[in-house]
Amino acid sequence: MRSRRHAAFAATMVLGLVATTACGADSAGDGSGGEMAVASAFPTESIDPNGPLAIDGGTRVAAMQLYSPLLDTIGPGEFEPNAAQNWEINDSATEFTFPLREGITFSDGSPITGQDVAASFERTVASDSPFSANFVGIGVEAADDSVTFTAETPDPALPAKLTGVMITPADAAEDSYLGTPVTSGPFKVESFTPGGDLVMVPNDRYWGDKPKLDRLTIRSIPEVAARVTALETGELDAVWGISDDQLTQLTSNPEVQIVSASGSAVITMWMNASTPALGTAEVRRALWQAVDFDKKITALFPESGEPADSVVGPTVFGYAPQEPVSYDPDAAKKALEDAGFDFDTTLRFHYSQAQFRQWVDSVVSDLAAIGVKAEALEKEQAVYTEDLLALKWDINIQQVGTLGLDASYNLGRLYTCEAERTGYCNPELDEMLQRAGTAVDPAEREAAYADATELIWNEAVGMYPMFVKNLYATSSAVSGFEPDGEGLPRFDTVSIDE
């Protein structure tokens, strides 16, 4: 068993763990658990875990199987060591030291050193991906058997942020991930086609429990109906990203089992405050009030969704429930008229995933019922992302999770003026988020995040209608499948009864 610890900070604080030992081959699976094929809606375009696509859905799931972080999230503010033996944090939460497990190696047998961890971190920062924004003002120093991070200002959320940094060799470069890269996790690559199949086999050099599977293949099948059919015909052994309307069909099949995992995802619909028509909280709040989200959840996501009452999910450190926005189209239209809203404006509502198509059309219909024009614009993922970052939209929809289950990753990264992600800028919110990000006392951090959440909610920076449960369907022959603390799929404990 790996030991567990809370990332809580007391007034006097030197936090460490009793050392945990590497499991090694004695507790390993023997690679006799069969071959498994799985699929989601997201293609695996890259298996570079610290590059520009690090938080892309396909890359993230692949990275979890192929690489090791220093530590894993197991709950809000709770972690367990992975490649790290333990860790220590100084009183001011400005210095974090991670001794590495003794004797751990990469898949090619070369030792994993502090220099490798430091280089992996530096590649993450240099990638200039959305994830790298977590590490402003963070430095790193390495020894052969440990790594130390230093923060210019207190950063008690750094352990949570580091759960997303995967360990790769210090000399890894972009072209290292085009073939069969050296890995540090429970699996290694047998073959990979960007946007196609990723085929993995057990990494016999892995420090911990070896996978039971002989081979794991991750495929991309965008259409949910095709994924479900492939599961029922035996082409696939597990699928996720399934729709609620497929559950009746699947639950009636004795050869299929359903697994529901509470993740951190929230359906998030930012409203671009830099758009003149959406520049006031009164307008944004009225648009939120004009949409019957409870009806949409009941109709489209009765199993995987529930009405949200916060910007981040209940599983996240910093979650603070708010008063739900009640559907009232008459009040919404009057509020828009009182605010001087231009009803001749057509709002650009952009999205990228087919699963949102009915939802977006339904929202557009509700807005039209009170005289608000909106145009649904479905875009390819790359175009969607480019336009999202460039603020070329008025309303967007996305499923936003919280890596590390700490609100710093979501609120602290996305809602500051400097981030320029929502079109909304408020120095008062920046101050709240700065306080939440630097307070050493957990209670003070939670209070600051509660203040920030209340402001975001009341200012209607976006609409936050639904918490999302991750739904998985597996063949009844699958055993040992259990999503991780963030509700994401792991396959190192899975086997197939053939």
The 8 nearest C-alpha neighbors of each residue, nearest first, counted from 0:
[[1, 2, 19, 22, 3, 20, 21, 79],
 [2, 0, 19, 3, 79, 80, 81, 20],
 [1, 3, 79, 0, 19, 4, 80, 16],
 [4, 2, 79, 78, 1, 5, 77, 80],
 [3, 5, 78, 77, 79, 6, 2, 16],
 [4, 6, 77, 7, 76, 78, 3, 79],
 [5, 7, 76, 77, 4, 8, 78, 158],
 [8, 6, 5, 441, 9, 76, 440, 77],
 [7, 9, 440, 439, 441, 12, 6, 10],
 [10, 8, 11, 12, 440, 7, 439, 441],
 [9, 11, 12, 8, 440, 90, 439, 91],
 [12, 10, 9, 90, 13, 8, 91, 89],
 [11, 13, 90, 9, 14, 10, 89, 8],
 [12, 14, 89, 88, 90, 87, 15, 11],
 [15, 13, 87, 88, 12, 16, 86, 89],
 [16, 14, 87, 86, 85, 13, 17, 88],
 [15, 17, 85, 18, 86, 14, 4, 87],
 [16, 18, 19, 15, 85, 2, 84, 86],
 [19, 17, 84, 16, 85, 20, 2, 15],
 [20, 18, 84, 1, 17, 2, 21, 85],
 [19, 21, 22, 18, 100, 84, 101, 1],
 [22, 20, 23, 206, 207, 100, 19, 101],
 [21, 23, 207, 26, 208, 20, 206, 24],
 [24, 22, 206, 207, 25, 21, 26, 208],
 [23, 25, 27, 26, 22, 208, 209, 207],
 [24, 26, 23, 27, 22, 208, 28, 207],
 [27, 25, 24, 208, 22, 23, 28, 207],
 [28, 26, 208, 209, 24, 25, 29, 23],
 [27, 29, 211, 209, 210, 30, 208, 26],
 [30, 28, 31, 211, 27, 209, 210, 32],
 [29, 31, 211, 213, 212, 32, 28, 210],
 [32, 30, 29, 33, 211, 213, 212, 28],
 [31, 33, 212, 494, 211, 495, 30, 213],
 [32, 34, 212, 495, 213, 31, 494, 35],
 [33, 35, 214, 213, 212, 215, 32, 36],
 [34, 36, 215, 236, 214, 216, 37, 33],
 [35, 37, 216, 235, 236, 215, 217, 237],
 [38, 36, 237, 217, 235, 238, 236, 218],
 [39, 37, 218, 238, 219, 217, 220, 237],
 [38, 40, 239, 41, 219, 238, 240, 220],
 [39, 41, 221, 220, 219, 240, 42, 222],
 [40, 42, 57, 39, 219, 56, 43, 221],
 [43, 41, 219, 194, 57, 44, 40, 195],
 [44, 42, 57, 194, 58, 45, 193, 41],
 [43, 45, 193, 194, 42, 58, 57, 46],
 [44, 46, 47, 43, 58, 193, 52, 176],
 [47, 45, 58, 48, 176, 61, 62, 44],
 [46, 48, 50, 45, 49, 176, 53, 58],
 [49, 47, 53, 62, 46, 50, 165, 58],
 [50, 48, 123, 53, 47, 122, 164, 165],
 [49, 51, 53, 126, 47, 52, 48, 123],
 [50, 52, 128, 126, 53, 127, 49, 129],
 [53, 51, 55, 50, 54, 58, 45, 128],
 [54, 52, 48, 49, 50, 51, 55, 58],
 [53, 55, 59, 52, 56, 58, 130, 129],
 [56, 54, 52, 58, 53, 57, 59, 43],
 [57, 55, 59, 58, 41, 54, 60, 43],
 [58, 56, 43, 41, 42, 60, 59, 55],
 [59, 57, 61, 55, 46, 43, 60, 56],
 [58, 60, 62, 56, 61, 57, 54, 55],
 [61, 59, 63, 62, 57, 58, 56, 64],
 [62, 60, 58, 63, 59, 64, 57, 65],
 [61, 63, 65, 59, 64, 48, 60, 66],
 [64, 62, 60, 61, 65, 66, 59, 489],
 [63, 65, 62, 61, 186, 66, 184, 185],
 [66, 64, 184, 186, 62, 182, 63, 187],
 [65, 184, 67, 183, 62, 182, 165, 63],
 [66, 68, 184, 183, 165, 166, 82, 69],
 [69, 67, 165, 70, 164, 162, 166, 82],
 [68, 70, 82, 83, 81, 80, 67, 162],
 [69, 71, 80, 81, 68, 79, 162, 83],
 [72, 70, 79, 78, 162, 81, 80, 73],
 [71, 73, 78, 403, 74, 484, 77, 79],
 [72, 74, 484, 78, 77, 71, 79, 75],
 [73, 75, 77, 72, 484, 76, 404, 78],
 [76, 74, 316, 315, 404, 77, 314, 405],
 [75, 77, 6, 5, 316, 74, 405, 78],
 [78, 76, 5, 74, 75, 73, 6, 4],
 [79, 77, 72, 73, 71, 4, 3, 5],
 [78, 80, 3, 71, 70, 2, 4, 81],
 [81, 79, 70, 83, 85, 84, 71, 69],
 [80, 82, 70, 69, 83, 71, 68, 79],
 [83, 81, 69, 100, 99, 68, 67, 80],
 [84, 82, 99, 69, 81, 80, 85, 100],
 [83, 85, 100, 99, 98, 18, 19, 80],
 [86, 84, 16, 83, 18, 80, 97, 98],
 [87, 85, 97, 15, 96, 16, 98, 88],
 [86, 88, 15, 14, 96, 95, 13, 89],
 [89, 87, 95, 14, 13, 94, 92, 96],
 [88, 90, 13, 92, 94, 91, 12, 93],
 [91, 89, 12, 92, 11, 13, 88, 10],
 [90, 92, 93, 89, 153, 439, 94, 12],
 [93, 91, 153, 89, 155, 90, 154, 94],
 [92, 94, 150, 153, 149, 91, 154, 152],
 [95, 93, 149, 89, 148, 92, 88, 150],
 [94, 96, 88, 148, 147, 87, 149, 97],
 [95, 97, 147, 87, 86, 146, 148, 98],
 [96, 98, 86, 146, 145, 83, 85, 99],
 [99, 97, 145, 84, 83, 144, 85, 86],
 [100, 98, 83, 84, 145, 144, 82, 97],
 [101, 99, 84, 83, 82, 103, 102, 21],
 [100, 102, 103, 99, 21, 144, 84, 20],
 [101, 103, 100, 104, 110, 111, 206, 21],
 [104, 102, 206, 101, 111, 100, 110, 105],
 [105, 103, 110, 111, 109, 108, 204, 102],
 [104, 106, 183, 108, 107, 109, 182, 111],
 [105, 107, 204, 182, 108, 181, 202, 183],
 [108, 106, 105, 109, 181, 204, 104, 182],
 [107, 109, 105, 104, 106, 204, 110, 103],
 [108, 110, 104, 105, 107, 111, 106, 103],
 [111, 109, 104, 103, 112, 105, 108, 102],
 [112, 110, 104, 103, 105, 115, 109, 113],
 [113, 111, 143, 114, 115, 144, 110, 116],
 [112, 114, 145, 141, 146, 143, 116, 142],
 [113, 115, 117, 112, 141, 116, 118, 143],
 [116, 114, 169, 118, 168, 112, 113, 117],
 [115, 117, 113, 119, 114, 118, 166, 120],
 [116, 118, 114, 120, 119, 115, 113, 139],
 [117, 119, 121, 169, 115, 120, 116, 114],
 [120, 118, 116, 122, 117, 121, 166, 167],
 [119, 121, 123, 117, 118, 122, 116, 164],
 [120, 122, 118, 124, 123, 119, 125, 117],
 [123, 121, 125, 119, 124, 120, 126, 118],
 [124, 122, 49, 120, 126, 121, 125, 131],
 [123, 125, 131, 121, 122, 126, 127, 120],
 [124, 126, 122, 127, 123, 121, 131, 128],
 [127, 125, 123, 51, 128, 50, 124, 122],
 [128, 126, 125, 131, 124, 51, 129, 123],
 [127, 129, 51, 130, 131, 126, 52, 50],
 [130, 128, 131, 132, 127, 54, 51, 133],
 [129, 131, 128, 132, 133, 54, 53, 123],
 [132, 130, 124, 133, 128, 129, 127, 123],
 [131, 133, 130, 134, 129, 135, 412, 128],
 [134, 132, 131, 130, 135, 412, 408, 160],
 [135, 133, 137, 132, 131, 136, 124, 160],
 [134, 136, 137, 133, 132, 131, 124, 150],
 [135, 137, 151, 150, 134, 138, 152, 149],
 [138, 136, 150, 134, 135, 149, 151, 148],
 [139, 137, 149, 148, 150, 136, 140, 151],
 [138, 140, 148, 147, 117, 149, 141, 137],
 [141, 139, 147, 146, 148, 117, 138, 142],
 [142, 140, 146, 113, 114, 145, 117, 147],
 [141, 143, 145, 113, 144, 146, 114, 140],
 [142, 144, 112, 113, 145, 114, 141, 146],
 [143, 145, 142, 99, 113, 112, 98, 146],
 [146, 144, 98, 113, 142, 99, 97, 143],
 [145, 147, 141, 113, 97, 96, 140, 142],
 [148, 146, 96, 140, 95, 139, 97, 141],
 [147, 149, 139, 95, 138, 94, 96, 140],
 [148, 150, 94, 138, 93, 137, 139, 95],
 [149, 151, 137, 93, 152, 136, 153, 138],
 [150, 152, 136, 137, 149, 93, 153, 138],
 [151, 153, 150, 154, 93, 437, 136, 92],
 [154, 152, 437, 93, 92, 91, 155, 150],
 [153, 155, 437, 156, 157, 92, 436, 93],
 [154, 156, 92, 157, 439, 153, 437, 436],
 [157, 155, 154, 159, 158, 160, 407, 405],
 [156, 158, 160, 159, 155, 154, 161, 134],
 [159, 157, 161, 160, 156, 162, 155, 6],
 [160, 158, 403, 157, 156, 161, 162, 405],
 [159, 161, 157, 162, 158, 403, 163, 156],
 [160, 162, 158, 163, 164, 159, 157, 69],
 [163, 161, 160, 159, 71, 70, 164, 68],
 [162, 164, 161, 160, 165, 68, 402, 403],
 [165, 163, 161, 162, 68, 120, 49, 166],
 [164, 166, 68, 67, 66, 48, 163, 167],
 [167, 165, 116, 67, 119, 68, 66, 183],
 [166, 168, 119, 115, 169, 165, 182, 183],
 [169, 167, 115, 171, 170, 166, 181, 119],
 [168, 170, 115, 118, 171, 167, 114, 119],
 [169, 171, 168, 172, 118, 115, 167, 175],
 [172, 170, 168, 169, 175, 167, 173, 174],
 [173, 171, 175, 174, 170, 176, 169, 122],
 [172, 174, 175, 176, 171, 47, 50, 177],
 [173, 175, 176, 172, 177, 171, 178, 180],
 [176, 174, 172, 173, 180, 171, 177, 178],
 [177, 175, 180, 174, 178, 47, 46, 173],
 [178, 176, 174, 175, 179, 180, 191, 173],
 [179, 177, 176, 180, 191, 175, 190, 174],
 [178, 180, 188, 190, 189, 176, 181, 177],
 [181, 179, 176, 175, 178, 182, 188, 177],
 [180, 182, 106, 107, 105, 179, 183, 168],
 [183, 181, 106, 66, 105, 65, 187, 184],
 [182, 184, 66, 105, 67, 106, 65, 166],
 [185, 66, 183, 65, 67, 186, 182, 64],
 [184, 186, 202, 205, 65, 209, 64, 201],
 [187, 185, 201, 202, 65, 200, 184, 64],
 [186, 188, 202, 199, 200, 65, 182, 201],
 [189, 187, 199, 179, 190, 198, 200, 180],
 [188, 190, 199, 198, 200, 179, 187, 191],
 [191, 189, 198, 188, 197, 179, 178, 192],
 [190, 192, 197, 196, 198, 193, 178, 188],
 [191, 193, 195, 196, 194, 197, 190, 44],
 [194, 192, 44, 195, 45, 43, 191, 196],
 [193, 195, 44, 42, 43, 192, 196, 219],
 [196, 194, 192, 193, 219, 218, 42, 197],
 [197, 195, 218, 192, 217, 191, 198, 216],
 [196, 198, 191, 217, 216, 190, 192, 199],
 [197, 199, 216, 190, 189, 215, 188, 191],
 [200, 198, 188, 215, 189, 187, 214, 186],
 [199, 201, 214, 186, 187, 213, 215, 189],
 [202, 200, 186, 210, 203, 187, 185, 213],
 [203, 201, 186, 187, 185, 204, 205, 106],
 [202, 204, 205, 201, 209, 106, 185, 186],
 [205, 203, 106, 202, 206, 108, 104, 105],
 [204, 206, 202, 203, 185, 207, 184, 209],
 [207, 205, 23, 103, 21, 22, 204, 208],
 [208, 206, 22, 23, 205, 21, 209, 27],
 [207, 209, 27, 26, 22, 28, 23, 210],
 [208, 210, 27, 28, 185, 207, 211, 201],
 [211, 209, 491, 28, 212, 201, 492, 185],
 [210, 212, 28, 30, 32, 494, 31, 29],
 [213, 211, 32, 30, 33, 214, 210, 494],
 [212, 214, 30, 33, 34, 31, 200, 32],
 [213, 215, 200, 34, 212, 199, 35, 216],
 [216, 214, 35, 199, 198, 36, 34, 200],
 [215, 217, 198, 36, 197, 199, 37, 35],
 [218, 216, 37, 197, 38, 196, 36, 198],
 [217, 219, 38, 196, 37, 195, 216, 220],
 [218, 220, 42, 38, 39, 40, 41, 221],
 [219, 221, 40, 222, 226, 39, 38, 218],
 [222, 220, 40, 219, 223, 41, 39, 42],
 [223, 221, 225, 224, 220, 226, 40, 353],
 [222, 224, 226, 225, 241, 227, 221, 242],
 [225, 223, 227, 226, 222, 228, 245, 241],
 [224, 226, 228, 223, 222, 227, 229, 220],
 [227, 225, 223, 229, 224, 228, 220, 230],
 [226, 228, 230, 224, 229, 225, 223, 231],
 [229, 227, 225, 231, 230, 226, 232, 224],
 [228, 230, 234, 226, 232, 227, 235, 231],
 [231, 229, 235, 227, 233, 228, 232, 234],
 [230, 232, 228, 233, 229, 227, 255, 234],
 [233, 231, 229, 230, 234, 228, 235, 227],
 [232, 234, 230, 235, 231, 229, 236, 474],
 [235, 233, 229, 232, 230, 236, 36, 231],
 [236, 234, 230, 36, 233, 37, 229, 237],
 [235, 237, 474, 36, 473, 37, 230, 35],
 [238, 236, 473, 37, 472, 235, 474, 230],
 [239, 237, 38, 472, 37, 471, 39, 473],
 [240, 238, 471, 241, 39, 470, 472, 38],
 [239, 241, 39, 40, 242, 470, 238, 223],
 [242, 240, 239, 223, 470, 243, 245, 471],
 [243, 241, 244, 245, 240, 223, 246, 300],
 [242, 244, 246, 245, 300, 302, 303, 301],
 [243, 245, 242, 246, 247, 299, 248, 300],
 [246, 244, 243, 248, 242, 247, 249, 241],
 [245, 247, 249, 243, 248, 244, 250, 242],
 [248, 246, 250, 249, 245, 251, 244, 243],
 [247, 249, 246, 245, 251, 250, 252, 244],
 [248, 250, 246, 252, 251, 247, 245, 255],
 [249, 251, 247, 252, 246, 248, 255, 256],
 [252, 250, 249, 248, 247, 253, 255, 246],
 [251, 253, 249, 250, 254, 255, 248, 256],
 [254, 252, 255, 251, 250, 256, 475, 249],
 [253, 255, 475, 252, 474, 256, 231, 476],
 [256, 254, 474, 475, 253, 252, 473, 249],
 [255, 257, 473, 472, 475, 474, 258, 254],
 [258, 256, 472, 471, 473, 259, 255, 250],
 [257, 259, 471, 470, 472, 260, 256, 473],
 [260, 258, 470, 469, 471, 468, 257, 261],
 [261, 259, 469, 486, 468, 262, 470, 258],
 [262, 260, 468, 486, 469, 259, 263, 485],
 [261, 263, 486, 485, 264, 468, 260, 469],
 [262, 264, 312, 400, 401, 314, 485, 315],
 [265, 263, 400, 399, 467, 262, 398, 466],
 [266, 264, 466, 399, 398, 465, 267, 467],
 [267, 265, 398, 465, 397, 463, 464, 466],
 [266, 268, 463, 397, 396, 265, 398, 462],
 [269, 267, 396, 462, 461, 395, 463, 394],
 [461, 268, 270, 394, 395, 460, 267, 462],
 [271, 269, 394, 461, 393, 272, 460, 268],
 [270, 272, 422, 393, 273, 421, 274, 269],
 [271, 273, 422, 278, 423, 277, 274, 270],
 [272, 274, 422, 271, 278, 275, 423, 277],
 [273, 275, 272, 277, 276, 271, 278, 393],
 [276, 274, 278, 277, 273, 272, 279, 271],
 [275, 277, 274, 278, 340, 341, 344, 282],
 [278, 276, 272, 274, 275, 279, 283, 282],
 [277, 279, 272, 275, 276, 273, 274, 280],
 [280, 278, 281, 282, 277, 283, 272, 276],
 [279, 281, 458, 283, 282, 284, 459, 278],
 [282, 280, 284, 279, 283, 285, 338, 334],
 [283, 281, 285, 284, 280, 279, 335, 277],
 [282, 284, 280, 286, 285, 281, 459, 277],
 [283, 285, 287, 281, 459, 282, 286, 280],
 [286, 284, 331, 288, 282, 287, 283, 334],
 [287, 285, 289, 283, 288, 284, 282, 331],
 [288, 286, 284, 285, 289, 290, 462, 283],
 [287, 289, 326, 285, 286, 290, 331, 327],
 [288, 290, 328, 286, 331, 287, 327, 326],
 [291, 289, 365, 288, 292, 287, 326, 362],
 [292, 290, 326, 293, 294, 295, 289, 365],
 [291, 293, 295, 294, 290, 296, 464, 326],
 [294, 292, 296, 295, 291, 297, 306, 464],
 [293, 295, 297, 292, 296, 291, 298, 299],
 [296, 294, 292, 298, 293, 297, 299, 291],
 [295, 297, 300, 293, 299, 298, 294, 301],
 [298, 296, 301, 294, 295, 299, 300, 293],
 [299, 297, 295, 296, 294, 300, 301, 293],
 [298, 300, 296, 295, 297, 301, 243, 244],
 [299, 301, 296, 304, 303, 243, 302, 297],
 [302, 300, 297, 296, 304, 303, 299, 298],
 [303, 301, 300, 304, 243, 468, 305, 246],
 [302, 304, 468, 300, 467, 301, 243, 470],
 [305, 303, 467, 300, 466, 302, 301, 465],
 [304, 306, 466, 465, 307, 296, 467, 303],
 [307, 305, 465, 464, 466, 293, 308, 304],
 [308, 306, 465, 466, 464, 309, 305, 463],
 [307, 309, 321, 320, 323, 322, 306, 310],
 [310, 308, 320, 311, 321, 307, 319, 312],
 [309, 311, 463, 452, 312, 456, 265, 308],
 [312, 310, 309, 318, 265, 315, 313, 263],
 [311, 313, 263, 314, 315, 318, 265, 264],
 [312, 314, 315, 318, 311, 263, 319, 316],
 [313, 315, 312, 263, 75, 404, 316, 74],
 [316, 314, 404, 75, 405, 313, 318, 312],
 [315, 317, 75, 405, 318, 406, 76, 404],
 [316, 318, 445, 406, 448, 315, 319, 405],
 [317, 319, 315, 313, 316, 311, 312, 320],
 [318, 320, 449, 309, 317, 321, 452, 448],
 [321, 319, 309, 308, 318, 322, 449, 313],
 [320, 322, 308, 309, 323, 319, 453, 456],
 [321, 323, 324, 308, 320, 309, 456, 325],
 [324, 322, 308, 325, 321, 307, 309, 306],
 [323, 325, 288, 322, 326, 287, 284, 308],
 [326, 324, 288, 323, 327, 291, 287, 289],
 [325, 327, 288, 291, 289, 290, 328, 324],
 [328, 326, 330, 329, 288, 289, 331, 325],
 [329, 327, 289, 331, 330, 332, 326, 288],
 [330, 328, 332, 331, 327, 333, 369, 289],
 [329, 331, 333, 328, 327, 332, 334, 285],
 [330, 332, 285, 328, 334, 329, 289, 333],
 [331, 333, 335, 329, 334, 330, 369, 328],
 [332, 334, 336, 330, 335, 331, 337, 329],
 [335, 333, 337, 331, 332, 336, 285, 330],
 [336, 334, 338, 332, 340, 333, 337, 282],
 [335, 337, 333, 339, 338, 334, 340, 332],
 [336, 338, 334, 335, 339, 333, 340, 332],
 [339, 337, 335, 336, 340, 334, 282, 281],
 [340, 338, 336, 337, 335, 341, 334, 282],
 [339, 341, 335, 338, 336, 342, 276, 282],
 [342, 340, 343, 344, 339, 276, 336, 335],
 [341, 343, 344, 371, 340, 370, 372, 345],
 [344, 342, 341, 345, 372, 371, 340, 370],
 [345, 343, 342, 341, 346, 372, 276, 371],
 [346, 344, 372, 373, 343, 347, 374, 371],
 [345, 347, 373, 393, 374, 348, 372, 344],
 [348, 346, 393, 374, 392, 373, 349, 394],
 [349, 347, 394, 375, 395, 374, 376, 393],
 [348, 350, 376, 395, 377, 375, 347, 392],
 [351, 349, 377, 396, 395, 378, 352, 376],
 [350, 352, 378, 377, 380, 379, 383, 353],
 [353, 351, 354, 355, 350, 356, 377, 380],
 [352, 354, 356, 355, 351, 222, 377, 357],
 [353, 355, 352, 356, 357, 242, 358, 223],
 [356, 354, 358, 353, 357, 352, 359, 350],
 [355, 357, 353, 359, 358, 354, 360, 352],
 [358, 356, 360, 359, 355, 361, 354, 299],
 [357, 359, 361, 355, 356, 360, 362, 295],
 [360, 358, 362, 356, 361, 357, 355, 363],
 [361, 359, 363, 357, 362, 358, 364, 356],
 [360, 362, 364, 358, 359, 363, 357, 365],
 [363, 361, 359, 365, 364, 360, 290, 358],
 [362, 364, 360, 366, 361, 365, 373, 367],
 [363, 365, 361, 367, 362, 366, 360, 368],
 [366, 364, 362, 368, 367, 363, 290, 361],
 [365, 367, 371, 363, 368, 364, 369, 362],
 [366, 368, 370, 371, 364, 369, 365, 372],
 [367, 369, 365, 366, 370, 364, 371, 328],
 [370, 368, 367, 366, 371, 332, 328, 365],
 [369, 371, 367, 368, 372, 342, 366, 332],
 [372, 370, 367, 366, 342, 369, 373, 368],
 [373, 371, 345, 367, 346, 370, 344, 366],
 [372, 374, 346, 345, 363, 347, 348, 371],
 [373, 375, 347, 348, 346, 376, 345, 372],
 [374, 376, 348, 349, 377, 373, 347, 359],
 [377, 375, 349, 348, 374, 378, 350, 347],
 [378, 376, 350, 351, 349, 375, 379, 352],
 [379, 377, 351, 383, 350, 382, 380, 376],
 [378, 380, 382, 381, 351, 383, 377, 352],
 [379, 381, 383, 351, 382, 384, 378, 352],
 [380, 382, 384, 383, 379, 385, 378, 386],
 [383, 381, 385, 379, 384, 380, 386, 378],
 [382, 384, 380, 386, 378, 381, 385, 387],
 [383, 385, 387, 381, 382, 386, 380, 388],
 [384, 386, 382, 387, 388, 383, 381, 389],
 [385, 387, 389, 391, 383, 384, 388, 390],
 [388, 386, 384, 390, 389, 385, 383, 391],
 [387, 389, 385, 390, 386, 384, 420, 391],
 [388, 390, 386, 387, 391, 385, 420, 392],
 [391, 389, 387, 388, 392, 386, 422, 271],
 [392, 390, 386, 389, 387, 393, 388, 347],
 [393, 391, 347, 390, 394, 349, 348, 395],
 [392, 394, 271, 347, 346, 270, 348, 274],
 [395, 393, 348, 270, 269, 392, 347, 271],
 [396, 394, 349, 268, 348, 269, 350, 397],
 [395, 397, 268, 350, 267, 269, 349, 394],
 [398, 396, 267, 266, 399, 268, 395, 350],
 [397, 399, 266, 265, 264, 267, 400, 396],
 [400, 398, 264, 265, 397, 267, 266, 401],
 [401, 399, 264, 263, 402, 265, 398, 409],
 [400, 402, 404, 409, 263, 408, 403, 405],
 [403, 401, 404, 408, 400, 163, 405, 160],
 [402, 404, 159, 405, 72, 160, 162, 401],
 [405, 403, 315, 75, 401, 402, 316, 406],
 [404, 406, 316, 407, 315, 403, 408, 159],
 [407, 405, 409, 408, 317, 410, 316, 315],
 [408, 406, 411, 405, 409, 410, 436, 412],
 [409, 407, 406, 412, 411, 401, 405, 410],
 [408, 410, 406, 412, 407, 401, 411, 413],
 [411, 409, 413, 414, 407, 412, 406, 408],
 [410, 412, 407, 409, 432, 408, 413, 414],
 [411, 413, 409, 408, 410, 414, 133, 407],
 [414, 412, 410, 418, 409, 411, 420, 415],
 [415, 413, 410, 412, 411, 418, 416, 420],
 [416, 414, 418, 417, 429, 413, 424, 411],
 [415, 417, 424, 418, 419, 425, 414, 429],
 [416, 418, 415, 419, 424, 414, 420, 413],
 [417, 419, 415, 420, 416, 413, 414, 412],
 [420, 418, 417, 416, 422, 421, 415, 423],
 [419, 421, 418, 413, 422, 388, 414, 390],
 [422, 420, 423, 271, 419, 269, 272, 270],
 [421, 423, 273, 272, 271, 419, 420, 424],
 [422, 424, 272, 421, 273, 460, 425, 416],
 [425, 423, 416, 415, 422, 426, 419, 414],
 [424, 426, 428, 427, 429, 416, 423, 415],
 [427, 425, 429, 428, 430, 424, 416, 415],
 [428, 426, 430, 425, 429, 431, 432, 451],
 [429, 427, 431, 425, 430, 426, 451, 432],
 [428, 430, 426, 432, 427, 415, 431, 433],
 [429, 431, 433, 427, 428, 432, 434, 426],
 [432, 430, 428, 434, 433, 429, 447, 451],
 [431, 433, 435, 429, 434, 430, 411, 436],
 [434, 432, 430, 436, 435, 431, 429, 437],
 [433, 435, 431, 432, 437, 436, 438, 430],
 [436, 434, 444, 447, 432, 433, 448, 437],
 [435, 437, 433, 434, 432, 438, 154, 407],
 [436, 438, 153, 154, 434, 435, 433, 439],
 [439, 437, 444, 440, 435, 434, 436, 443],
 [438, 440, 8, 155, 441, 437, 92, 91],
 [439, 441, 443, 442, 8, 438, 9, 444],
 [442, 440, 444, 443, 7, 8, 445, 439],
 [443, 441, 445, 444, 440, 446, 447, 439],
 [442, 444, 446, 440, 441, 445, 447, 438],
 [445, 443, 435, 441, 447, 442, 446, 438],
 [444, 446, 317, 442, 448, 443, 447, 449],
 [445, 447, 449, 443, 444, 448, 442, 450],
 [448, 446, 435, 450, 444, 449, 445, 431],
 [447, 449, 451, 445, 450, 317, 446, 435],
 [448, 450, 446, 452, 319, 447, 451, 445],
 [451, 449, 447, 453, 448, 452, 446, 454],
 [450, 452, 448, 454, 449, 453, 431, 428],
 [453, 451, 449, 455, 454, 450, 448, 456],
 [452, 454, 456, 450, 451, 455, 457, 449],
 [453, 455, 451, 457, 452, 456, 458, 450],
 [456, 454, 452, 458, 453, 460, 457, 459],
 [457, 455, 459, 453, 454, 458, 452, 460],
 [458, 456, 454, 459, 455, 453, 284, 280],
 [457, 459, 280, 455, 456, 460, 454, 284],
 [460, 458, 461, 456, 457, 284, 283, 455],
 [461, 459, 458, 455, 270, 269, 423, 456],
 [269, 460, 462, 459, 270, 268, 463, 267],
 [461, 463, 268, 287, 464, 267, 269, 459],
 [464, 462, 267, 266, 465, 310, 268, 461],
 [463, 465, 307, 306, 462, 292, 266, 267],
 [466, 464, 307, 306, 266, 305, 265, 304],
 [465, 467, 265, 307, 305, 304, 264, 306],
 [468, 466, 304, 264, 303, 265, 465, 469],
 [467, 469, 303, 261, 260, 262, 304, 470],
 [468, 470, 260, 259, 261, 262, 467, 486],
 [471, 469, 259, 258, 239, 468, 260, 241],
 [472, 470, 239, 258, 257, 238, 259, 473],
 [471, 473, 257, 238, 237, 256, 258, 239],
 [474, 472, 237, 256, 236, 255, 475, 477],
 [473, 475, 255, 236, 476, 477, 254, 256],
 [476, 474, 254, 255, 477, 256, 473, 253],
 [475, 477, 496, 474, 495, 478, 497, 254],
 [478, 476, 495, 475, 474, 494, 496, 473],
 [479, 477, 494, 480, 493, 495, 476, 496],
 [478, 480, 493, 492, 481, 494, 477, 490],
 [481, 479, 493, 478, 492, 490, 482, 477],
 [480, 482, 479, 483, 489, 488, 492, 490],
 [483, 481, 488, 486, 487, 489, 260, 480],
 [482, 484, 486, 487, 485, 488, 489, 481],
 [485, 483, 73, 486, 74, 72, 482, 487],
 [486, 484, 262, 483, 487, 263, 404, 72],
 [485, 487, 262, 482, 260, 483, 484, 261],
 [486, 488, 482, 483, 485, 489, 60, 262],
 [489, 487, 482, 483, 490, 486, 60, 481],
 [490, 488, 482, 491, 483, 64, 487, 481],
 [489, 491, 493, 492, 480, 488, 64, 210],
 [490, 492, 210, 493, 489, 185, 211, 209],
 [493, 491, 490, 479, 210, 211, 480, 494],
 [494, 492, 479, 490, 480, 478, 491, 211],
 [493, 495, 32, 478, 212, 211, 477, 33],
 [496, 494, 477, 33, 32, 476, 497, 478],
 [495, 497, 476, 477, 494, 32, 33, 478],
 [496, 495, 33, 476, 32, 34, 477, 494]]
